[in-house]
Amino acid sequence: MKAARFDYVRKANLSEALAELQADGGTKPISGSQSMGPMLNLRLARPARIIDLSRLDELRGVVETNDAIRVGAAVTHAEIEDGKFPLLRHAYLQYVAGGIAYRAIRNRGTIGGSLAHADPAADWPLALSALDARLELSRAGATRIVRAADFMQGAFTTLLDDGEIVTAVLLPKLSASMHWGYHKLCRKTGEFAHASAAAVFDAPSGLARVVLGALDGPPVALNELAASIAQKGPSAATQQALESAVAGAMPNADGIDRKMHTAALNRCLAQALGN
């Protein structure tokens, strides 16, 4: 199928783009077009107007602030995978980015677009929740900061208000001794995950998070398990502890789904506790 007729708009800067979104409720933003594009072609989305954010300088940079690394929302998965920005040359980020779909998708898809689309099986909502990152949300005349872990409210549902977009991801500054793990189960390479898990342990900053993804809704943090592992070490990551944590996170899931998530969690923690 082909998209229904719409007007295409490109603005010179972010302020003009946000004003356009605020003024016309029928306008939708687009950046990498790897989520909105298929929805347009399938006519699942029929906006009267599309505003292109992909070339706005304000959404393309990566800079260091006092307490975070600010990543523009239009930075692509491939740019993170390839280490284009020195501040993002971290094994965790590059590993996650390199496992997203296919290279053609990564060349165009953006970190902000993935978050705003909020597919439960997507990588960035899970990976950034494990980092306890924050998101910068902007609309005409206002900006607010929210936790990545709180941003996704349900499948394809977020905290974004009308006329508001994700403008940046604020990554915490972590130590060189940070331990991490990330694993997802897919039927074949490039497909969305059927089960996934991420773990980050950074003793100097006190960060200890273990998170399950590819659920019916947003990622779920396994706080008790993370705290136990941070305190006791690998000995706390027993099969029984993992199964109990998964059962608590997804009480209505069937046995096969729980087993897949337990397997993903097991392999994620093996990576985190072994590196």
C-alpha positions as CSV (number, residue, x, y, z in Angstrom):
1,M,0.0,0.0,0.0
2,K,0.9,3.7,-0.3
3,A,0.4,6.4,2.3
4,A,-2.6,8.6,2.2
5,R,-2.0,12.1,0.9
6,F,-0.2,14.4,3.4
7,D,1.8,17.7,3.3
8,Y,5.5,17.5,4.0
9,V,7.2,20.3,6.0
10,R,10.8,20.9,7.0
11,K,11.8,23.8,9.3
12,A,15.1,25.6,9.8
13,N,15.4,25.0,13.5
14,L,13.9,23.2,16.5
15,S,11.9,26.2,17.7
16,E,10.1,26.5,14.4
17,A,9.4,22.8,14.3
18,L,8.0,22.8,17.8
19,A,5.8,25.8,17.1
20,E,4.5,24.0,14.0
21,L,3.6,20.9,16.1
22,Q,1.9,23.0,18.7
23,A,-0.1,25.0,16.2
24,D,-1.6,22.1,14.3
25,G,-2.8,19.0,16.0
26,G,-2.9,17.1,12.7
27,T,0.9,17.4,12.2
28,K,3.1,14.4,13.2
29,P,6.9,14.4,13.5
30,I,9.2,12.1,11.6
31,S,12.9,11.5,11.7
32,G,14.4,8.2,10.6
33,S,11.0,7.0,9.3
34,Q,11.7,3.4,10.3
35,S,8.5,3.3,12.4
36,M,6.3,6.1,11.0
37,G,7.1,5.2,7.4
38,P,5.6,1.7,7.5
39,M,2.6,3.0,9.5
40,L,2.0,5.6,6.8
41,N,2.3,3.0,4.0
42,L,-0.1,0.7,5.8
43,R,-2.4,3.6,6.5
44,L,-2.4,2.9,10.2
45,A,-1.4,6.6,10.5
46,R,-3.0,9.2,8.3
47,P,-1.7,12.6,9.5
48,A,-2.6,15.7,7.5
49,R,1.0,16.9,7.7
50,I,4.4,15.5,8.4
51,I,7.3,17.6,9.8
52,D,10.8,16.3,9.2
53,L,13.1,16.5,12.2
54,S,16.0,14.5,10.9
55,R,18.2,17.3,9.9
56,L,17.8,19.7,12.8
57,D,21.2,20.5,14.3
58,E,19.7,20.7,17.8
59,L,18.8,17.0,17.6
60,R,22.0,15.7,16.1
61,G,24.7,16.5,18.6
62,V,26.3,14.7,21.5
63,V,27.8,16.8,24.3
64,E,28.9,16.4,27.9
65,T,27.1,18.3,30.7
66,N,27.8,18.6,34.4
67,D,26.1,15.3,35.2
68,A,25.3,13.5,31.9
69,I,26.1,12.8,28.3
70,R,23.4,14.5,26.2
71,V,22.6,12.6,23.1
72,G,20.4,14.3,20.5
73,A,17.3,12.4,19.6
74,A,18.1,12.2,15.9
75,V,21.4,10.4,16.4
76,T,21.0,7.1,14.5
77,H,21.6,3.6,15.8
78,A,24.4,3.1,13.2
79,E,26.2,6.2,14.5
80,I,26.2,4.8,18.0
81,E,27.2,1.3,16.7
82,D,30.1,2.8,14.7
83,G,31.4,5.0,17.5
84,K,31.0,8.2,15.4
85,F,30.7,10.3,18.6
86,P,33.7,9.8,21.0
87,L,31.4,10.3,24.0
88,L,29.3,7.4,23.0
89,R,32.2,4.9,22.5
90,H,31.0,2.5,25.2
91,A,30.8,-1.2,24.7
92,Y,27.3,-1.4,26.2
93,L,25.8,1.3,23.9
94,Q,27.6,0.0,20.8
95,Y,26.5,-3.6,21.5
96,V,22.9,-2.7,21.9
97,A,22.9,-0.4,18.8
98,G,24.6,-3.1,16.7
99,G,21.9,-5.6,17.5
100,I,18.9,-3.5,16.4
101,A,17.2,-5.0,13.3
102,Y,19.3,-4.8,10.1
103,R,22.0,-2.3,9.0
104,A,19.7,-0.6,6.6
105,I,17.3,0.1,9.5
106,R,20.2,1.2,11.8
107,N,21.4,3.7,9.1
108,R,18.2,5.6,9.3
109,G,16.5,4.7,12.6
110,T,17.0,7.1,15.5
111,I,17.3,6.7,19.3
112,G,14.6,9.2,19.9
113,G,12.3,7.8,17.3
114,S,12.6,4.3,18.8
115,L,11.7,5.6,22.3
116,A,8.8,7.6,21.1
117,H,7.4,4.7,19.1
118,A,7.5,2.6,22.3
119,D,7.4,-0.9,20.9
120,P,7.6,-3.3,23.9
121,A,10.1,-5.5,22.0
122,A,12.4,-2.5,21.1
123,D,16.0,-2.3,22.4
124,W,16.4,1.3,23.6
125,P,13.5,1.4,26.1
126,L,15.0,-1.6,27.8
127,A,18.7,-0.6,27.5
128,L,18.1,3.0,28.7
129,S,15.9,1.8,31.6
130,A,18.8,-0.4,32.8
131,L,21.1,2.6,32.7
132,D,18.5,4.7,34.6
133,A,18.9,7.3,31.9
134,R,16.7,10.4,31.6
135,L,14.9,11.8,28.6
136,E,14.5,15.4,27.6
137,L,11.0,16.2,26.3
138,S,10.2,19.5,24.6
139,R,7.3,21.4,23.3
140,A,6.9,25.0,22.2
141,G,8.2,27.1,25.1
142,A,8.8,24.3,27.6
143,T,11.1,21.4,28.3
144,R,10.9,18.7,31.0
145,I,13.1,15.8,32.1
146,V,11.7,12.4,32.9
147,R,13.3,9.0,33.8
148,A,13.6,6.6,30.8
149,A,12.1,4.0,33.1
150,D,8.9,6.0,33.5
151,F,8.5,7.2,30.0
152,M,6.8,4.2,28.4
153,Q,3.4,3.7,29.9
154,G,2.2,0.8,27.8
155,A,2.6,-0.7,24.4
156,F,3.0,2.2,22.0
157,T,2.0,4.6,24.8
158,T,4.3,7.2,26.4
159,L,4.3,10.3,28.5
160,L,4.5,12.5,25.5
161,D,1.8,15.2,25.4
162,D,0.3,16.7,22.2
163,G,3.0,18.8,20.4
164,E,5.8,17.3,22.5
165,I,8.8,15.3,21.2
166,V,11.8,13.5,22.6
167,T,14.7,16.0,22.0
168,A,17.5,14.2,23.9
169,V,18.6,11.3,25.9
170,L,20.7,12.1,29.1
171,L,23.0,9.2,29.8
172,P,24.6,9.0,33.3
173,K,28.3,9.2,33.6
174,L,29.4,5.8,34.7
175,S,32.8,4.5,35.8
176,A,35.2,2.4,33.8
177,S,34.5,-0.5,36.1
178,M,30.8,-0.7,35.1
179,H,29.6,-4.3,34.4
180,W,26.8,-4.9,32.0
181,G,24.8,-7.6,30.2
182,Y,22.3,-7.5,27.4
183,H,20.5,-10.5,25.8
184,K,17.5,-11.0,23.7
185,L,15.9,-14.1,22.1
186,C,14.8,-13.7,18.5
187,R,13.6,-16.3,16.0
188,K,16.3,-15.0,13.6
189,T,18.8,-12.1,13.6
190,G,17.2,-8.8,13.0
191,E,13.7,-9.7,14.2
192,F,12.1,-8.2,17.3
193,A,12.8,-10.0,20.5
194,H,10.4,-12.5,22.1
195,A,12.3,-12.1,25.4
196,S,15.0,-9.8,26.5
197,A,16.9,-8.6,29.6
198,A,19.5,-6.0,30.5
199,A,21.7,-5.5,33.6
200,V,24.0,-2.7,34.7
201,F,26.1,-2.7,37.9
202,D,28.3,0.3,38.7
203,A,29.6,0.2,42.2
204,P,31.1,3.7,42.3
205,S,27.8,5.3,41.3
206,G,25.7,2.9,43.3
207,L,23.8,1.9,40.2
208,A,22.4,-1.7,40.2
209,R,19.6,-2.5,37.8
210,V,18.3,-5.6,36.2
211,V,15.4,-5.1,33.8
212,L,13.1,-7.4,31.7
213,G,12.0,-6.4,28.2
214,A,9.8,-7.7,25.4
215,L,6.8,-7.9,27.6
216,D,3.2,-6.8,26.9
217,G,4.0,-3.3,28.2
218,P,7.0,-1.4,29.4
219,P,10.2,-3.0,30.7
220,V,10.0,-4.2,34.3
221,A,12.8,-3.6,36.7
222,L,13.7,-6.5,39.0
223,N,14.8,-4.4,41.9
224,E,15.1,-7.1,44.6
225,L,17.2,-9.3,42.4
226,A,19.5,-6.4,41.4
227,A,20.0,-5.3,45.0
228,S,20.7,-8.9,46.1
229,I,23.3,-9.4,43.3
230,A,24.9,-6.0,44.1
231,Q,25.3,-7.0,47.7
232,K,26.2,-10.7,47.5
233,G,27.7,-11.0,44.0
234,P,27.2,-13.8,41.5
235,S,26.1,-16.3,44.2
236,A,22.8,-14.4,44.4
237,A,21.9,-15.1,40.8
238,T,20.6,-18.7,41.4
239,Q,18.2,-20.3,39.0
240,Q,15.6,-20.2,41.7
241,A,16.1,-16.5,42.3
242,L,15.8,-15.8,38.5
243,E,12.7,-17.9,38.1
244,S,11.1,-16.2,41.1
245,A,12.0,-12.7,39.8
246,V,10.5,-13.5,36.4
247,A,7.4,-15.0,37.8
248,G,6.9,-11.8,39.9
249,A,7.4,-9.6,36.9
250,M,5.0,-11.4,34.6
251,P,2.4,-13.2,36.8
252,N,-0.1,-13.7,34.0
253,A,2.4,-15.1,31.4
254,D,2.3,-18.7,30.3
255,G,5.0,-21.2,31.2
256,I,6.8,-21.0,27.9
257,D,7.0,-17.2,28.0
258,R,8.4,-17.3,31.5
259,K,11.0,-19.8,30.5
260,M,12.1,-17.7,27.5
261,H,12.5,-14.6,29.8
262,T,14.3,-16.6,32.4
263,A,16.7,-17.9,29.8
264,A,17.3,-14.3,28.5
265,L,17.8,-13.1,32.0
266,N,20.2,-16.0,32.8
267,R,22.4,-15.2,29.8
268,C,22.3,-11.5,30.4
269,L,23.5,-11.9,34.0
270,A,26.2,-14.4,32.9
271,Q,27.5,-11.7,30.6
272,A,27.2,-9.0,33.3
273,L,28.9,-10.9,36.1
274,G,31.6,-12.3,33.9
275,N,32.9,-9.1,32.3
